[in-house]
Amino acid sequence: MRKFLWMVGLIGVSCGPISERKQPPPSLYQLSQSDLDLSGEQLANGYCAACHIKPEPEILDKVTWETKVLPDMRKRMGLYLEEDFGTALPEDEGVPPGIYSKTQLVTRENWQKILDYYLENAPEKPLPQAKKLAPKKGIPGFEMEIPDFPFIRPSLTTMVRVNPNTGNLWVGHRFRSLFVLDSKNGFKQLDSIPTPVAPVEIVWRSNDSFELLAMGLMDPANDSLGRLENYSKVDKSWRADSIHTGLMRPVHVEYGDFNGDGMEDQVISHFGNHLGKLSLYLSSASGFHEKILKKDPGARRTIAVDFDQDGDIDLLALMTQAKESIVLFENLGNGELKERMLLGFQPAFGSSDFRYEDMNGDGFNDLVLVNGDNADQSQIWKNYHGVRIFENDGEGRFEETWFYPMHGASGLEVGDFDQNGTVDLFAIAFFPDRNESPKQNLIYFRQSNTNDFQPFVLNESPDFNWLTITQGDLDRDGDPDLVIGTFAFDELYKAPTANWSPFVILRNSKN
């Protein structure tokens, strides 16, 4: 009975940054000092699940567990071994205090049991993808265009958006620029707007006003250089007025009236790195009041929607990094939101983007997710990366009903692209398997019948890295086109030598 109570207590322990805890984690510390004779699996159930959903051994191969993931987990619990001598400490690499415990929370003996459990049960090699329907070459209903820009500029696109009022394309550049391109005249440059840091999201207020979210450093960092600014046209130039500064690598902003006062509020996803948060900014006559919804890094995207159909706006949030989940924040009124996890995933899952759409035509919106982030400590092919649909049972519960394996899936667009009455998908991969033939870094899933998705890829795929994707009516003919932004890694830290290739167009030829 005593062992059972220990494990129940462990599973309930919070594992946010230690600096944010109201008190030290006694259960983990007491376990490290106890003489309980637990197996490696029991210890993993306690230690691992205290911080996030427990990862099963088969999600990674033995080498990755042994040389990458488990050593880092051990150090986070304050256990350093002889093999660590001569290596940099976390604080030497700029990790904020509290991420790696200064108190040893696991004994050597118990750590060895955990290590043995994972290494004895992990596969020698990463598990292969499940059998899937092979994609056909050629994307029906779309024609690919690669605009010709006869000048040299780094192809480092951080944002592509189509202005719904004009059809013009707005392109964010890593090197602190925002370009406005004429979509009806060969994407001739109409404007170039300097920005303080890399743009990632835009909302137009009028032809002469927009709000721009800029993220700060793209590389993993704990900086607070992000900004949300309002730009207004003054004569022929743009004036930027700050709305929020000091944001922690923000990647998305959502708008809505969350407290019912008739004024628009904002939700900003501070992705961060070791530190981060999801914040609601409630507006008032005197400014904004920040209400932190979650104090975890990895907030990726939010969707404002009346989830429970009670007349006010709720919030769906995609959390990535270790505590991966899709979370509902139910609006209780007066700016109070109650958190409920809808879906949770193990920490190597790699969640990247999501949508909330009715995929099967039953009148209830479903959750669509791509997971394929592969930039952290386990950079191996993962058979669980891909595109997923979680069907809504009508009561706000979700169950996975469709999965298509796709290495490195990272971006998503949803819509009835062929205008046949069913909803289709486009997915891109920032971390694809480049040895696959045909290339599967951009896949169109056309839904011919309910839950019957046919995959298509480009007939001739250009040698680009896809980072961003968006839809919009570029040519104003009534159907959605696709814009896929490129990101040339080799132009990050050296002068470019090729002409600017910031994006590729998939022109919808339905009309």
C-alpha positions as CSV (number, residue, x, y, z in Angstrom):
1,M,0.0,0.0,0.0
2,R,2.8,2.4,0.8
3,K,4.4,2.0,-2.6
4,F,1.0,2.6,-4.3
5,L,0.5,5.8,-2.4
6,W,4.0,6.9,-3.4
7,M,3.2,6.5,-7.1
8,V,-0.2,8.2,-6.8
9,G,1.6,11.2,-5.2
10,L,4.3,11.3,-7.8
11,I,1.9,11.4,-10.8
12,G,0.3,14.5,-9.4
13,V,3.5,16.5,-8.9
14,S,3.9,19.7,-11.0
15,C,7.1,20.0,-13.0
16,G,7.2,23.6,-14.3
17,P,10.4,25.5,-13.9
18,I,11.5,25.2,-10.3
19,S,11.8,29.0,-10.0
20,E,8.0,29.3,-10.7
21,R,6.9,26.7,-8.1
22,K,5.3,28.0,-4.9
23,Q,7.2,25.3,-2.9
24,P,9.8,22.6,-3.6
25,P,8.7,19.3,-5.1
26,P,8.7,17.2,-1.9
27,S,7.5,14.0,-3.4
28,L,10.4,13.7,-5.9
29,Y,12.9,14.7,-3.2
30,Q,11.5,12.3,-0.7
31,L,11.5,9.5,-3.2
32,S,15.2,10.1,-3.9
33,Q,15.9,9.7,-0.2
34,S,13.7,6.7,0.4
35,D,14.5,3.0,0.3
36,L,11.4,1.9,-1.7
37,D,12.3,-1.0,-4.0
38,L,10.6,0.0,-7.2
39,S,11.3,-1.3,-10.7
40,G,12.6,0.8,-13.5
41,E,9.2,1.0,-15.1
42,Q,7.6,2.1,-11.8
43,L,10.2,4.7,-11.4
44,A,9.7,6.0,-14.9
45,N,5.9,6.1,-14.3
46,G,6.6,8.4,-11.4
47,Y,9.6,10.5,-12.4
48,C,8.7,11.0,-16.1
49,A,5.0,11.4,-15.7
50,A,5.5,14.0,-13.0
51,C,6.6,16.4,-15.7
52,H,4.6,15.4,-18.8
53,I,2.9,12.4,-20.4
54,K,5.3,9.5,-19.8
55,P,7.1,8.6,-23.1
56,E,7.2,4.9,-23.8
57,P,10.6,3.3,-24.7
58,E,9.6,2.5,-28.3
59,I,9.2,6.1,-29.4
60,L,13.0,6.5,-29.8
61,D,15.9,4.2,-30.6
62,K,18.4,3.0,-27.9
63,V,21.2,5.3,-29.1
64,T,19.0,8.4,-28.9
65,W,17.8,7.5,-25.5
66,E,21.2,6.8,-24.2
67,T,23.2,9.6,-25.7
68,K,20.7,12.5,-26.0
69,V,17.4,12.4,-24.2
70,L,18.1,10.5,-20.9
71,P,21.3,12.4,-20.0
72,D,19.5,15.7,-20.3
73,M,16.6,14.4,-18.2
74,R,19.1,13.2,-15.6
75,K,20.7,16.6,-15.3
76,R,17.3,18.3,-15.1
77,M,16.8,16.2,-11.9
78,G,20.1,17.4,-10.5
79,L,22.1,14.2,-11.0
80,Y,25.6,14.6,-12.5
81,L,28.0,11.8,-13.0
82,E,31.7,11.4,-13.8
83,E,30.9,11.4,-17.5
84,D,29.7,15.0,-17.2
85,F,33.1,16.3,-16.0
86,G,34.6,18.7,-18.5
87,T,31.2,19.4,-20.2
88,A,29.5,22.8,-20.0
89,L,26.9,23.3,-17.3
90,P,23.5,24.4,-18.2
91,E,24.1,27.9,-16.8
92,D,27.2,28.2,-18.9
93,E,25.0,27.8,-21.9
94,G,22.6,30.5,-20.9
95,V,19.9,28.3,-19.4
96,P,17.9,30.3,-16.8
97,P,18.0,29.2,-13.2
98,G,15.4,26.7,-12.1
99,I,15.2,24.6,-15.3
100,Y,17.9,22.2,-14.0
101,S,17.5,21.3,-10.4
102,K,20.2,22.2,-7.9
103,T,18.9,19.5,-5.6
104,Q,19.5,15.9,-6.6
105,L,16.0,14.4,-7.1
106,V,17.0,10.9,-8.1
107,T,19.6,8.5,-6.6
108,R,22.2,6.9,-8.8
109,E,20.6,3.5,-8.1
110,N,17.1,4.6,-9.1
111,W,18.5,6.4,-12.2
112,Q,20.2,3.2,-13.3
113,K,16.9,1.3,-13.1
114,I,15.2,4.0,-15.2
115,L,18.1,3.9,-17.7
116,D,18.0,0.1,-17.9
117,Y,14.2,0.1,-18.4
118,Y,14.4,2.4,-21.4
119,L,17.5,0.8,-23.0
120,E,16.1,-2.8,-22.6
121,N,12.8,-1.9,-24.1
122,A,13.8,0.6,-26.8
123,P,14.3,-0.6,-30.4
124,E,17.7,-0.8,-32.0
125,K,16.6,1.5,-34.8
126,P,13.7,4.0,-35.1
127,L,10.5,2.2,-35.9
128,P,9.3,2.5,-39.5
129,Q,6.2,4.3,-40.7
130,A,3.0,2.4,-40.9
131,K,2.0,1.3,-44.4
132,K,0.3,4.3,-46.1
133,L,-1.4,5.2,-49.4
134,A,1.4,6.2,-51.7
135,P,0.9,9.8,-53.0
136,K,0.3,10.4,-56.6
137,K,2.5,12.9,-58.6
138,G,0.8,16.1,-59.7
139,I,-1.6,18.2,-57.6
140,P,-5.0,18.2,-59.4
141,G,-6.6,21.6,-59.8
142,F,-3.4,23.6,-59.1
143,E,-0.6,25.0,-61.2
144,M,2.7,25.7,-59.6
145,E,4.4,29.1,-60.2
146,I,7.9,30.2,-59.1
147,P,8.0,34.0,-59.5
148,D,11.2,35.4,-61.0
149,F,12.9,38.0,-59.0
150,P,16.0,39.2,-60.9
151,F,18.1,40.3,-57.9
152,I,20.0,38.7,-55.1
153,R,18.5,38.6,-51.7
154,P,18.5,35.9,-48.9
155,S,15.5,33.6,-49.2
156,L,14.6,33.6,-45.5
157,T,10.8,33.9,-45.4
158,T,9.2,34.0,-42.0
159,M,5.7,34.9,-43.0
160,V,3.4,34.8,-46.0
161,R,-0.1,36.3,-45.9
162,V,-2.6,37.3,-48.6
163,N,-4.4,40.6,-47.9
164,P,-8.1,39.6,-48.1
165,N,-9.1,43.1,-49.3
166,T,-6.6,43.5,-52.2
167,G,-5.2,40.0,-52.9
168,N,-1.7,41.4,-52.5
169,L,0.9,39.2,-50.9
170,W,2.8,40.4,-47.8
171,V,6.1,38.6,-47.1
172,G,8.0,38.7,-43.8
173,H,11.8,38.4,-43.9
174,R,14.1,37.1,-41.2
175,F,16.3,40.2,-41.7
176,R,13.7,42.6,-40.3
177,S,11.7,43.5,-43.4
178,L,8.2,43.3,-44.6
179,F,7.5,43.3,-48.4
180,V,4.3,44.1,-50.1
181,L,4.0,42.5,-53.5
182,D,1.4,43.1,-56.3
183,S,-0.2,39.7,-56.9
184,K,-1.9,40.9,-60.1
185,N,1.3,42.2,-61.7
186,G,4.0,39.6,-61.5
187,F,4.5,40.2,-57.7
188,K,6.1,43.5,-58.4
189,Q,7.3,45.1,-55.1
190,L,4.9,47.8,-54.0
191,D,6.5,48.5,-50.6
192,S,9.3,47.6,-48.3
193,I,8.8,48.2,-44.6
194,P,11.5,47.9,-42.0
195,T,10.6,46.0,-38.9
196,P,12.4,45.8,-35.5
197,V,12.7,41.9,-35.7
198,A,11.4,39.1,-37.9
199,P,7.6,39.4,-38.7
200,V,5.4,36.3,-38.1
201,E,1.8,37.5,-38.0
202,I,-0.3,40.3,-39.4
203,V,-3.8,41.7,-39.1
204,W,-5.0,44.4,-41.5
205,R,-7.2,47.2,-40.0
206,S,-7.6,49.2,-43.2
207,N,-5.7,49.9,-46.4
208,D,-3.5,52.3,-44.3
209,S,-3.2,50.4,-41.0
210,F,-2.2,47.0,-39.8
211,E,-0.9,45.3,-36.7
212,L,2.3,43.2,-36.9
213,L,3.7,40.6,-34.5
214,A,7.5,40.2,-34.7
215,M,9.1,37.4,-32.9
216,G,12.7,38.4,-32.0
217,L,15.4,35.8,-32.5
218,M,14.2,32.7,-34.5
219,D,17.0,30.5,-33.1
220,P,16.2,28.9,-29.7
221,A,16.7,31.7,-27.1
222,N,15.1,33.1,-23.9
223,D,15.2,36.6,-25.2
224,S,12.3,39.1,-24.8
225,L,12.7,41.0,-28.1
226,G,9.3,40.3,-29.6
227,R,6.9,43.1,-30.3
228,L,3.3,43.8,-31.3
229,E,3.0,47.1,-33.1
230,N,0.4,49.1,-35.0
231,Y,1.6,50.5,-38.3
232,S,-0.2,53.5,-39.9
233,K,0.5,55.3,-43.2
234,V,1.8,58.8,-42.8
235,D,2.2,60.4,-46.2
236,K,4.2,57.8,-48.1
237,S,5.9,56.2,-45.1
238,W,4.8,53.9,-42.2
239,R,4.8,54.9,-38.5
240,A,5.0,52.1,-35.9
241,D,3.4,52.5,-32.5
242,S,4.1,49.9,-29.9
243,I,1.2,47.9,-28.4
244,H,3.3,45.3,-26.5
245,T,7.1,45.0,-26.2
246,G,9.3,42.6,-24.3
247,L,7.5,39.5,-25.7
248,M,9.2,36.1,-25.3
249,R,9.7,34.8,-28.9
250,P,6.0,35.3,-29.8
251,V,4.8,33.3,-32.8
252,H,1.0,33.9,-32.9
253,V,-1.6,36.4,-31.9
254,E,-5.4,35.9,-31.7
255,Y,-8.1,38.5,-31.2
256,G,-11.5,38.4,-29.5
257,D,-13.6,40.0,-26.8
258,F,-13.0,37.7,-23.9
259,N,-14.5,39.7,-21.1
260,G,-17.6,41.0,-22.9
261,D,-16.9,44.7,-22.6
262,G,-17.1,45.4,-26.3
263,M,-13.4,45.9,-26.7
264,E,-11.0,43.6,-28.5
265,D,-8.5,41.7,-26.5
266,Q,-5.5,39.7,-27.6
267,V,-3.9,36.3,-26.9
268,I,-0.2,36.1,-27.6
269,S,1.6,32.8,-27.8
270,H,5.1,33.4,-26.2
271,F,6.8,30.3,-27.6
272,G,10.0,31.1,-25.8
273,N,12.6,28.4,-25.2
274,H,13.2,27.2,-21.7
275,L,10.8,29.8,-20.5
276,G,7.6,30.9,-22.2
277,K,3.9,31.6,-21.6
278,L,0.5,31.9,-23.1
279,S,-1.0,35.4,-22.2
280,L,-4.3,37.0,-22.5
281,Y,-4.2,40.8,-22.8
282,L,-7.5,42.3,-21.7
283,S,-8.1,45.8,-23.1
284,S,-9.4,48.8,-21.2
285,A,-9.5,52.5,-21.6
286,S,-6.2,52.8,-19.7
287,G,-4.4,50.1,-21.7
288,F,-3.9,46.4,-21.4
289,H,-3.9,44.0,-18.4
290,E,-1.9,40.8,-18.9
291,K,-3.4,37.6,-17.6
292,I,-1.1,34.6,-17.9
293,L,-3.1,31.5,-18.9
294,K,-0.1,29.1,-18.8
295,K,3.5,29.6,-17.6
296,D,5.0,27.0,-19.9
297,P,7.1,27.4,-23.1
298,G,5.9,26.2,-26.4
299,A,2.6,28.0,-26.9
300,R,2.2,27.7,-30.7
301,R,-1.2,28.8,-31.9
302,T,-4.6,29.7,-30.4
303,I,-8.1,29.8,-31.9
304,A,-10.9,32.0,-30.5
305,V,-14.2,30.2,-30.9
306,D,-17.4,29.7,-28.9
307,F,-16.6,26.1,-28.2
308,D,-19.5,25.3,-25.8
309,Q,-22.0,27.4,-27.8
310,D,-23.0,29.5,-24.8
311,G,-22.6,32.9,-26.5
312,D,-19.1,33.9,-25.3
313,I,-15.7,33.3,-26.8
314,D,-13.6,30.4,-25.6
315,L,-10.0,29.7,-26.5
316,L,-8.3,26.6,-28.0
317,A,-4.5,26.5,-27.6
318,L,-1.8,24.2,-29.0
319,M,1.0,23.8,-26.5
320,T,4.2,22.2,-27.8
321,Q,7.7,21.4,-26.2
322,A,7.6,18.9,-23.4
323,K,4.0,19.3,-22.2
324,E,2.4,18.8,-25.6
325,S,-1.4,19.2,-25.6
326,I,-4.4,20.9,-27.1
327,V,-6.1,22.8,-24.3
328,L,-9.5,24.4,-24.0
329,F,-9.9,27.6,-22.0
330,E,-13.6,27.9,-21.2
331,N,-14.8,31.4,-20.8
332,L,-16.5,31.8,-17.4
333,G,-17.2,35.5,-17.9
334,N,-15.4,38.7,-16.8
335,G,-12.2,37.6,-18.4
336,E,-11.9,34.4,-16.3
337,L,-11.0,31.3,-18.3
338,K,-11.0,27.7,-17.0
339,E,-8.4,25.3,-18.4
340,R,-9.2,21.7,-19.6
341,M,-7.0,19.5,-21.6
342,L,-8.7,18.0,-24.7
343,L,-5.7,16.0,-26.0
344,G,-2.3,15.2,-24.6
345,F,0.8,13.9,-26.2
346,Q,4.2,12.5,-25.2
347,P,7.1,15.0,-25.2
348,A,8.8,13.9,-28.5
349,F,5.5,14.1,-30.4
350,G,6.5,17.3,-32.2
351,S,3.2,19.2,-32.4
352,S,3.5,22.1,-34.9
353,D,0.2,23.4,-36.1
354,F,-3.6,22.8,-35.7
355,R,-7.0,23.8,-37.0
356,Y,-10.6,23.5,-35.7
357,E,-12.9,22.6,-38.7
358,D,-15.8,20.3,-39.5
359,M,-13.9,17.6,-41.5
360,N,-16.8,15.1,-41.9
361,G,-19.8,17.3,-42.4
362,D,-21.6,16.2,-39.2
363,G,-22.0,19.7,-37.9
364,F,-19.3,19.5,-35.2
365,N,-15.8,20.9,-35.6
366,D,-13.0,18.5,-35.4
367,L,-9.3,19.0,-34.5
368,V,-6.7,18.7,-37.2
369,L,-3.1,18.5,-36.2
370,V,0.3,18.2,-37.8
371,N,3.2,16.9,-35.7
372,G,6.7,16.7,-37.0
373,D,9.0,19.2,-35.1
374,N,12.4,17.5,-35.2
375,A,14.8,20.1,-34.1
376,D,15.5,19.2,-30.5
377,Q,17.5,16.3,-28.9
378,S,16.0,13.4,-30.9
379,Q,16.6,14.2,-34.5
380,I,15.7,10.9,-35.9
381,W,12.8,9.7,-38.2
382,K,9.7,9.2,-36.1
383,N,6.9,6.9,-37.3
384,Y,4.3,8.9,-35.3
385,H,5.0,12.2,-37.2
386,G,2.3,13.2,-39.6
387,V,-1.2,14.6,-40.1
388,R,-4.1,13.7,-37.9
389,I,-7.8,14.2,-37.5
390,F,-9.4,14.0,-34.1
391,E,-13.2,13.7,-34.6
392,N,-15.6,15.5,-32.3
393,D,-18.3,13.3,-30.8
394,G,-20.6,16.2,-30.4
395,E,-19.9,16.5,-26.6
396,G,-16.5,18.1,-26.9
397,R,-14.6,14.8,-26.7
398,F,-12.1,14.0,-29.4
399,E,-10.8,10.7,-30.8
400,E,-8.3,10.1,-33.6
401,T,-10.0,8.8,-36.7
402,W,-7.4,9.5,-39.4
403,F,-3.6,9.5,-39.5
404,Y,-1.2,9.9,-42.4
405,P,2.5,9.4,-41.6
406,M,4.6,12.4,-42.8
407,H,8.1,12.9,-41.7
408,G,8.7,16.4,-40.3
409,A,5.1,17.7,-40.8
410,S,5.1,21.3,-39.7
411,G,2.4,23.5,-41.4
412,L,-1.2,23.2,-42.3
413,E,-4.0,24.7,-44.3
414,V,-7.6,23.5,-44.4
415,G,-10.4,24.3,-46.9
416,D,-12.6,23.0,-49.7
417,F,-9.9,23.7,-52.3
418,D,-11.6,21.7,-55.1
419,Q,-15.0,23.1,-54.2
420,N,-16.8,19.8,-54.2
421,G,-18.4,20.3,-50.8
422,T,-15.9,18.4,-48.7
423,V,-12.9,19.8,-46.7
424,D,-9.4,19.1,-48.0
425,L,-5.9,19.5,-46.4
426,F,-2.5,20.9,-47.4
427,A,0.5,20.0,-45.2
428,I,4.1,21.0,-45.5
429,A,7.2,19.5,-43.8
430,F,10.1,21.5,-42.5
431,F,12.0,18.4,-41.5
432,P,11.2,15.9,-44.4
433,D,13.0,12.8,-45.4
434,R,14.9,14.1,-48.4
435,N,15.6,10.6,-49.6
436,E,11.9,9.8,-50.2
437,S,10.8,9.6,-53.8
438,P,8.6,11.3,-54.7
439,K,9.3,14.1,-52.3
440,Q,6.8,14.4,-49.6
441,N,7.5,17.8,-48.1
442,L,4.3,19.2,-49.5
443,I,1.2,17.0,-49.7
444,Y,-2.4,17.8,-50.8
445,F,-5.0,15.6,-49.3
446,R,-8.1,15.7,-51.4
447,Q,-11.3,14.4,-49.6
448,S,-13.4,12.8,-52.3
449,N,-15.7,11.1,-49.7
450,T,-16.0,11.4,-46.0
451,N,-12.7,10.5,-44.4
452,D,-11.3,9.3,-47.7
453,F,-8.3,11.4,-48.4
454,Q,-6.2,11.0,-51.5
455,P,-2.6,12.3,-51.2
456,F,-0.9,14.2,-54.0
457,V,2.5,15.7,-54.3
458,L,4.2,18.1,-56.8
459,N,5.0,16.5,-60.1
460,E,8.4,18.2,-60.0
461,S,9.3,19.5,-56.6
462,P,11.8,22.4,-56.4
463,D,14.7,22.1,-54.1
464,F,13.4,24.4,-51.4
465,N,12.9,24.2,-47.6
466,W,9.3,25.0,-46.7
467,L,8.8,27.0,-43.6
468,T,5.4,28.8,-43.9
469,I,2.1,28.2,-45.8
470,T,-1.0,30.2,-46.2
471,Q,-4.1,30.4,-48.4
472,G,-5.8,33.3,-50.0
473,D,-7.4,34.5,-53.3
474,L,-4.4,36.1,-55.0
475,D,-6.2,36.6,-58.4
476,R,-9.6,37.5,-57.0
477,D,-11.4,34.8,-59.0
478,G,-13.3,33.4,-56.0
479,D,-11.2,30.3,-55.1
480,P,-8.3,29.9,-52.7
481,D,-4.7,29.8,-53.9
482,L,-1.8,28.5,-51.8
483,V,1.5,30.3,-51.0
484,I,4.4,28.4,-49.6
485,G,7.3,30.3,-48.1
486,T,10.9,29.1,-48.4
487,F,13.7,29.3,-46.0
488,A,17.3,28.7,-47.3
489,F,19.4,27.5,-44.3
490,D,22.7,28.1,-46.2
491,E,21.9,31.8,-46.5
492,L,21.6,32.4,-42.8
493,Y,25.2,33.2,-42.0
494,K,26.8,34.0,-45.4
495,A,26.1,36.3,-48.3
496,P,23.5,34.9,-50.8
497,T,24.6,34.1,-54.3
498,A,21.3,33.2,-55.9
499,N,18.3,35.3,-56.9
500,W,15.6,35.8,-54.3
501,S,13.1,32.9,-54.2
502,P,10.9,33.7,-51.2
503,F,7.9,31.6,-52.1
504,V,6.1,29.3,-54.5
505,I,2.5,29.7,-55.7
506,L,0.0,27.0,-56.2
507,R,-2.6,28.7,-58.4
508,N,-6.0,27.3,-58.0
509,S,-7.4,26.6,-61.5
510,K,-10.8,25.6,-60.4
511,N,-12.3,28.8,-61.8
